[in-house]
Amino acid sequence: MSTLSIATLDNRTTFMPGEELIGVAGWQLAEKPKCVELRLFWFTRGKGSEDSGVVATQTFEDAQAEEGRQFQFRLPESPYSFSGKLISLVWALELIVKPGNAVERLEITVAPEAREVLLK
């Protein structure tokens, strides 16, 4: 059984564009993984086709079966997190362990005043 976790400093999930995002990625696995990677990305959800973009990745070298590692990303200036009637744009951190299909995702907000933009 695998246990993965992502926690940001002070457990915050709302951030301003350009802000530094710091946290800890943790995992408990049955055996030593070949690769552990954390991705900062955005994706759309709602009507129509989904779109996504990976902004940054951090690979944890020589990962052991059980540990926690600090991470740090500088958030980009755009695109902003937003919700509309037909589509939303969501930012997330995703921890991926290979081999296997262990994945953990933490959704975050990246927008001015650290608040999701609401479209009418």
C-alpha positions as CSV (number, residue, x, y, z in Angstrom):
1,M,0.0,0.0,0.0
2,S,1.2,3.5,-0.9
3,T,0.6,6.7,1.0
4,L,1.4,10.1,-0.6
5,S,1.0,13.6,0.8
6,I,1.5,17.2,-0.3
7,A,1.4,20.0,2.3
8,T,2.1,23.7,1.7
9,L,3.7,26.0,4.3
10,D,1.0,26.8,6.8
11,N,-1.4,24.5,4.8
12,R,-2.3,27.4,2.6
13,T,-4.0,26.7,-0.7
14,T,-4.5,30.3,-2.0
15,F,-1.6,32.2,-3.5
16,M,-0.8,35.4,-5.4
17,P,0.8,35.3,-8.8
18,G,4.6,35.5,-8.5
19,E,4.5,34.2,-4.9
20,E,6.9,31.5,-3.7
21,L,5.1,28.3,-2.9
22,I,7.0,26.1,-0.3
23,G,5.9,22.8,1.1
24,V,6.7,19.2,1.8
25,A,6.0,16.1,-0.3
26,G,5.9,12.9,1.5
27,W,5.5,9.2,0.7
28,Q,5.4,5.8,2.3
29,L,5.9,3.0,-0.2
30,A,6.3,-0.8,-0.1
31,E,9.7,-0.5,-1.9
32,K,12.2,2.1,-3.1
33,P,10.7,4.0,-6.1
34,K,12.6,4.6,-9.4
35,C,11.2,8.1,-9.7
36,V,9.3,10.6,-7.5
37,E,8.2,13.8,-9.2
38,L,6.2,16.8,-8.1
39,R,4.4,18.8,-10.9
40,L,3.0,22.3,-10.7
41,F,0.3,22.6,-13.4
42,W,-3.0,24.1,-14.4
43,F,-6.0,22.4,-16.1
44,T,-9.4,23.4,-17.3
45,R,-12.6,21.6,-16.3
46,G,-16.2,22.1,-17.6
47,K,-17.8,22.1,-21.0
48,G,-15.8,21.4,-24.1
49,S,-12.3,19.9,-24.4
50,E,-9.9,20.0,-21.4
51,D,-6.6,21.8,-21.7
52,S,-3.6,21.7,-19.3
53,G,-0.1,23.0,-19.0
54,V,2.8,21.8,-16.8
55,V,4.6,24.9,-15.5
56,A,7.4,23.3,-13.4
57,T,8.5,19.9,-12.2
58,Q,10.8,18.9,-9.3
59,T,12.3,15.4,-9.4
60,F,13.4,14.0,-6.0
61,E,16.7,12.2,-6.7
62,D,17.5,8.9,-4.9
63,A,14.1,8.7,-3.3
64,Q,13.8,6.2,-0.5
65,A,10.7,4.1,0.2
66,E,9.6,6.4,3.1
67,E,10.5,10.0,3.4
68,G,9.4,13.7,3.1
69,R,11.2,16.3,0.9
70,Q,10.8,20.0,0.8
71,F,9.8,21.7,-2.4
72,Q,9.7,25.2,-3.7
73,F,8.1,26.8,-6.8
74,R,7.9,30.4,-7.9
75,L,4.3,30.7,-9.1
76,P,3.9,32.3,-12.6
77,E,2.1,35.6,-13.2
78,S,-0.7,33.9,-15.2
79,P,-3.1,32.3,-16.0
80,Y,-5.3,33.1,-13.0
81,S,-7.5,30.5,-11.3
82,F,-11.1,31.3,-12.4
83,S,-14.6,29.8,-12.4
84,G,-17.2,30.6,-15.0
85,K,-20.5,29.1,-16.0
86,L,-19.0,26.9,-18.7
87,I,-15.4,26.5,-17.7
88,S,-12.9,26.8,-14.8
89,L,-9.2,27.0,-14.7
90,V,-7.6,25.1,-11.7
91,W,-4.0,25.0,-10.5
92,A,-2.7,21.9,-8.8
93,L,0.4,20.2,-7.4
94,E,0.6,16.5,-8.3
95,L,3.0,14.0,-6.7
96,I,3.7,11.0,-9.0
97,V,5.6,7.8,-8.1
98,K,7.0,5.4,-10.7
99,P,6.7,2.6,-11.3
100,G,3.1,2.1,-10.4
101,N,0.1,4.4,-10.4
102,A,0.5,6.2,-7.1
103,V,-0.6,9.8,-7.5
104,E,-1.6,12.6,-5.0
105,R,-3.1,15.9,-6.1
106,L,-3.6,19.1,-4.2
107,E,-5.6,21.8,-5.9
108,I,-4.6,25.4,-5.2
109,T,-5.7,28.9,-6.2
110,V,-3.4,31.3,-8.0
111,A,-5.0,34.7,-8.5
112,P,-4.8,38.4,-7.5
113,E,-5.6,38.9,-3.8
114,A,-5.2,35.1,-3.5
115,R,-8.9,34.7,-4.5
116,E,-10.3,32.8,-7.4
117,V,-11.7,35.1,-10.2
118,L,-15.4,34.5,-10.6
119,L,-16.8,35.1,-14.1
120,K,-20.4,35.9,-14.6
